[in-house]
Amino acid sequence: MSPTEATLLAGAAFLAGGLNALAGGGSFLTLPALMAVGVPPVAANATGTVALLPGYLSAAWASRQDLRTPAGLGLPLLLGLALAGGASGAALLLLTPDRLFAGIAPLLLLAATLLFALQPRLQQRLRGAAVPRPVAALTVFAVCAYGGYFNGGLGILLLAALSMLGLRDLNQANALKNRVSGVLTAIAVTLYAAGNAVHWGPALWMMLFATAGGYAGARWARRIPPARLRAFIVLTGLVMAGLIAARL
């Protein structure tokens, strides 16, 4: 890596770790940054996910005091669903050709950005909804499978799912989101590594900064005005989706 590339990846990783700890959207930064330095699309997605894993873990540790689970879905079941979903999504990614993933990556980023923008309305509509336990479990599995395939917007979907499952307190939902994200990302990373999809040089370099960003984001979660954070993440997602599409 050149000094310019190293600086780009370090900055993207720090901000991505912080965004994931706060609300999600870290891959809006890591995927375009890795593709910009020449990493192929599928490998860029896998490498960026590897880089963000310590950020998830440090965020889970920093927010551990707020950890609660929805009624009817205990932590062991939720983490089991995270493992199964993350593994399924990672396996699907490894089977996806680079050319196909390059074509759908901007669409995935755009969809995740729109979901994030609509998150308050979604949570309001889902508030108080009665969800049967099998439907709740399937929802968590599907979101975790998405996260194993494409990490962008994972936190957004998890927060929406947890709201639907009855977890209303944002700090509690954030803490559980960080724990589930860490578990599903860990199993996905294991499969990425086994499939030789990871560029370890950039991944290890970015890990350092994503970890610092994840811890900082979890500590700052109560201090940043939600409206400003949401506007920044939406703008970032739209810009990055456009940049990736322009490279195709």
N, C-alpha and C positions, 0 to 999 in steps of 0.2 A: 504493500500500500504506500502511496505517496503521502506526504504530510497533509496535503489538501484532502485526500480521501479519508485519512485517519481522523481528521478534524470533523469532516462531514458526518462520518459514522458515529463518532463520539457524541456529537451534539444531538443527532437524531435519537440515539439510544437513551441518553439522559432524559430528554423530553418525553420519549415514548414510555419509559418506565414510570415517570410521574403521571402521565395521562392515564395509563392503565390503573394505577393506584387510585386515582381520583374518580374516573368514570368510564374509562375505556378509550379506544382510538389510537393506541400506541403504534399499531401496524400501519396506520395512515402515514407514519414517518419512516419506519424502518424498511418497509418494502420498497418504496421509491428510492430511498438512499442506497440500498444495496444494488438495485437494478442500475442506478446511476453510475456505480463504480464497476459495472460489468458482470455482476453475478446473474446467471440465468434465472428466469422467473420462478420456477418451482424451487430451486435451490435458494433463491432470495427469500421466499416465503418461509422455508424450513429454517434457514440460517437466522432470520429475524426472530422467529419463534424461540429458537435456542437462546438467542441473546436476551430475550425478555423473561426467560424462566426465572432467573434470580430476582428480577424485579417483582414478579408475582409473589415469590416466597418471602422476600423482605417486606412487601406490603402486607402479606398475611400475618407476619409476625408483629408488625407495627400496629395493626388493627385488631389484634387477638382479643383484647378486652371487650370489644363490642360484638363478638361472635354469638349469634343466635341462629336457630333453625326454624323453618315454618312448621306449623302444627301438622303432624302426620308424616313428616319426612325427616327422619333423624339424620345425624351427620354421617354415620356409616353407610346408609343407603345413598345419600347424596354423593359421597365420595366414590362409591362403587359405580354409580351412574356416570360420574366424571371419568373414571378409568375406562369404562366400556365405550363411552361416546368419543373420548379423545383418541383411543386406539382405532376406532372405526374411521374417523375422519382422517387421521394420519395415513392409514392404509390406502384410502381413496386418493389422497394427494399424491402418494408415490406412484399410483397407477395413471396419473394424469400427465399427458405429454406437455412439454414446455410451451409449444405453440398454442395449444388449447388454453392453458392456464394464463398465458400472456393476454389472450383475447378476453377472458372473463374477469381478470384481475381488476380492471377499471370499473366494471359493472358491480363487482363485489364491494369495492370501496365506496362506490356511489350509493349502493343499497344500504350499507352500514351507516353511512353519513346521514341518509334520509331517516333511517330508524332512530338515530341519535337525536336528530332535530325534532322528531315526533314523540320522543320518549315521554315528556310530561303528559301529553294527551293520552298516550297509550296507558300510562299508569293510572290516570284518572278514570279511564273507561274500565280498567281491570279491577279497580279498587272495590273490594267487597264481593267480587265474583266468587261463587262457590265452584271449586274445581275438584272432581273426583281424584282419589289418590293415584289410580293407574294413569289418568291423563296428566297429572302433575309429574309423575315419574317419566313418562314418555316425552314431555316437554323438556325436562332437564336433560335427558339423553340426547334429544335432537339438537339442543343448543350446544352441548358439549361436543357432539360430532362435528357441528359447524366449526367450533373452535379448534378441533384437531385438524380440520382441513384448511381453514383460513382464519387466522387469529384476529383479523380486523373486525372491530365492532363486537367482539366477544363480550366485553364487559357490559355493553349496552343491552345486548340480548339477555344476559344473565340477570341484570337488574330488573328488566321488564318481566322475566319469568318469575323471579322471586317476589315481585310485587303481586303478580297474578296468584302466586301460591300463598299469599297472606302476610308476607314480611313487609310491613309498612315503614318501619323506621329506616331511614336512608343509611345511617351509620352502621346499623346492624346488617342491612342488606349488602353494603359495601364490604364489610368484613367477611361475610360468607362468600360473596363473589370472589374476593381475593383468594380464599382457601380453595374453592372449587376450580378456579382458573389455574392455580398452581398445580393441582393434582392432574387435571386433564392435559396441561401443557407438558408436565413431566413425562407422562406416558407417550405423548405425541413425539416429544424430542427423542425418546429412546428408539422409537420406530424410524424416525428420520435418520438418526445416526446409523442404525442397522442397514438402512437402505442407501447409505452413502450420499445423502442429499444435502449434507451440511458442509459449508465452507468454514472450517474451524478457525482460520486466522481472523477473519472479520467477526465471527461469532464470539470468540473469547475476548477480543478487544471491546466489543460492544457490551458484553456482559458486565464489565466493570462499571460502566456508566449507567446502564439500565438498572443495576442494583441500587446505586446511589439515588437515581431518580425515583425509583419505586418507593424507597424509604422516605425520601423527602416529600413525595406526593401524598403518602398516607399521613404524614405528620401535618401537612398543610391543608388537608381536606376540609377542615372546619373554618379556614381563614379566607379562602378564595370565594368571591361572590359567584354563585352557581350560574347566573345569567352570562357573566363574562366568560367563564370557563366553557360553557356550552357554545357560545358564539365562536370562540377561538377554535374549538374542536371541529365544528361544522365547517368553518372556513378552511381549515387545514385539510379536511377530508375532500372537499370539493376541488381544491387546488391540486392535491396529490393525484386524485383520480384523473383530472385533466392532463397532468404531466405524464402519467403513465400511458394514457390513451395517445398522447402526442408522439410518444416514442415508438408506437406500433407501426 
